[in-house]
């Protein structure tokens, strides 16, 4: 997996425990073209091609158009991409670990570029809020789908 830039001016790491197996979490998380169905901050998401490294996807989050390229697709364990928007470059990584039917979801992201350095404080705050939102929405969607199966 491509590591985030630990020296980037904007970076964040978060985790959440989901009451569902990692296969369910993986299915929801990696269904990029369906993100808009459950991820309230995303208004567009289109995967071009297969879910594999070097495939690209276009998405819109918080009003920003983002062009991303998958760098890691390791089923049920690691998923990541790089993205470009507004002159910034981001590295975004997800790690899934299942224990006793629950999945710990870890997410890390770094952003760099002129604007990231200039707006470091507000972008770090926004990234943390966005990550918390994404994790909570992912948890809700996975647990909702898991409950339907029970």
C-alpha positions in Angstrom: 0.0 0.0 0.0 1.2 3.5 -0.8 1.9 5.3 2.5 0.4 8.7 3.2 2.9 11.6 3.4 3.6 12.0 7.1 5.2 15.4 6.4 2.2 16.7 4.5 0.6 19.9 6.0 -2.8 18.2 6.1 -3.2 14.7 7.4 -5.6 12.7 9.5 -6.2 9.2 10.8 -9.4 7.8 12.2 -11.0 4.5 13.1 -14.4 3.0 13.7 -15.7 -0.4 14.7 -18.5 -1.7 12.5 -20.9 -4.5 13.6 -20.5 -6.4 10.4 -17.9 -8.7 8.8 -15.2 -7.3 6.6 -16.7 -8.8 3.4 -19.8 -6.5 4.0 -17.7 -3.5 4.8 -15.5 -4.2 1.7 -18.6 -4.5 -0.5 -20.0 -1.2 0.6 -16.7 0.7 0.7 -15.4 -0.4 -2.7 -18.7 0.1 -4.6 -17.5 3.5 -5.7 -20.3 4.1 -8.3 -22.8 3.6 -5.4 -21.2 6.0 -2.8 -23.9 8.6 -3.5 -26.6 6.2 -2.1 -25.2 6.4 1.4 -22.4 9.0 1.6 -24.2 12.3 2.1 -21.1 14.4 1.3 -20.6 12.9 -2.1 -22.8 14.1 -5.0 -21.2 12.2 -7.8 -19.0 9.0 -8.0 -18.1 7.1 -11.1 -15.6 4.3 -11.4 -14.0 3.9 -14.8 -13.3 0.2 -15.4 -12.7 -2.5 -12.9 -11.9 -2.3 -9.2 -8.1 -2.7 -9.6 -4.9 -0.7 -9.2 -4.5 2.1 -11.8 -8.3 2.3 -12.5 -9.6 5.9 -12.2 -12.7 7.4 -10.7 -14.3 10.8 -10.7 -16.2 12.1 -7.7 -17.5 15.2 -6.2 -17.2 15.7 -2.4 -18.1 18.9 -0.6 -18.5 20.7 -3.9 -15.0 19.8 -5.1 -14.5 17.8 -8.3 -11.9 15.1 -7.6 -10.0 12.8 -10.0 -8.6 9.7 -8.3 -6.6 6.7 -9.2 -6.7 3.4 -7.2 -3.3 2.4 -5.9 -4.3 -0.6 -3.7 -7.1 -3.1 -4.0 -6.4 -6.0 -1.7 -9.9 -7.7 -1.1 -11.2 -7.5 2.4 -8.1 -5.8 3.8 -6.6 -2.8 2.0 -8.1 -0.2 -0.3 -6.5 3.1 -1.4 -6.2 5.8 -3.9 -4.5 9.1 -4.8 -6.6 12.1 -5.7 -6.1 15.5 -7.3 -8.3 18.6 -6.7 -7.7 22.3 -6.5 -4.0 21.9 -7.0 -3.7 19.5 -4.1 -2.6 15.9 -4.1 -4.1 13.5 -1.6 -3.3 9.9 -0.6 -6.2 8.1 1.0 -5.9 4.6 2.6 -8.4 2.2 4.2 -7.5 -0.9 6.2 -10.0 -3.5 7.4 -9.4 -5.9 10.3 -12.1 -8.3 11.5 -12.4 -9.7 15.0 -15.3 -11.8 16.2 -17.6 -10.7 13.4 -16.8 -7.0 13.9 -14.6 -5.0 11.6 -12.2 -2.3 12.7 -12.0 0.3 9.8 -8.9 2.4 9.8 -8.6 5.4 7.4 -5.5 7.6 6.8 -5.2 10.6 4.5 -2.6 13.2 3.6 -2.9 16.3 1.4 -0.1 18.4 0.0 0.3 21.3 -2.4 0.4 25.0 -2.2 -3.2 25.4 -1.1 -2.8 22.7 1.5 0.1 24.6 3.0 -1.7 27.9 2.8 -5.0 26.7 4.4 -3.5 24.1 6.7 -5.6 24.8 9.7 -9.0 24.9 8.1 -8.2 22.0 5.8 -7.1 19.8 8.7 -10.3 20.7 10.6 -12.4 19.9 7.5 -10.6 16.7 6.8 -11.2 15.5 10.4 -14.9 16.3 10.2 -15.2 14.7 6.8 -13.4 11.5 8.0 -15.6 11.2 11.0 -18.7 11.7 8.8 -17.5 9.1 6.2 -16.8 6.5 8.9 -20.1 7.1 10.7 -22.0 6.8 7.4 -20.1 3.7 6.4 -20.8 2.1 9.8 -24.6 3.0 9.5 -24.8 1.6 5.9 -22.9 -1.6 6.7 -24.9 -2.3 9.8 -28.2 -1.5 8.0 -27.3 -4.0 5.3 -26.1 -6.5 7.8 -29.4 -6.2 9.7 -31.4 -7.0 6.5 -29.5 -10.3 6.3 -30.1 -11.3 9.9 
